[in-house]
């Protein structure tokens, strides 16, 4: 039901914004996606689960275009990704035609399970790394 999905979205994103993300951002091994705030122009760091494959980093967004980091990517696709403590510059691409459920099977299991459980509008994001 649409109302249930909206309530789930608000509850999960509130928990992530005020509890999980502030704690996760402090962990040195946590993978982070840094976007530029579309309104503030300030760096915005979001903990993500994904995997680097060659010169690309793959993520599946739980809430598709409702996710703040996805909205920031739409405004400016230039991003940075911190993988294993090292920052990489890149360009993010939203892949609407990719099968996000199939993509999740190739990404880290624990994060993929969480994304499948709480996600309501999955969207694949590929970051082409330039360094």
ABEGO torsion letter per residue (X at the ends): XAAAAAAAAAAAAAAAAAAAAAAAAABAABBBBBBBBAAAGBBBBBBBBBBBBEABBBBBBAAEAABAAAAAAAABABBBBBBGGBBBBBBBBBBAABBAAAAAAABBAAAAAAAAAABABBBBBBBBBAX
